Amino acid sequence: MNKLKQRWGITSNWQLTVIFIVFAITGSTSAKFAGPLTDAVGITREMGWYIYWPVRILIILPIYQVLLVFFGWLFGEYAFFWNFEKKMLRGMGLGFLVRKAQ
């Protein structure tokens, strides 16, 4: 855990616990929201896994991004999760969405 705390710049075990809780809540919530949204666009499991799962994942990704920052803010870790979000978007090749104003 110390390596993770050092890597993320975290000083306390409590902060690490809160961060893990936020990740858990965000993942569960975004997966839960994806079901009704998939149904709303008319994608069902009967269409085949090769259509259903890629569409569902594409729906989950933006939901997850937004919820991660929201729950991070709600739990008092906005700065950590905003920085984490920027790194994640850059890693996905979407860094242009978070570039700093110059």
Buried (B, 14 or more C-beta within 10 A) or exposed (E): EEEEBEEBEBEEEEBBEBBEEBBEBBBEBBEEBBEEBBEEEEBEEEEEEEEBEEBBEEBBEEBBBEBBBBBBBEBEBBEBBBBBBBEBBBEEEEEEEBEEEE
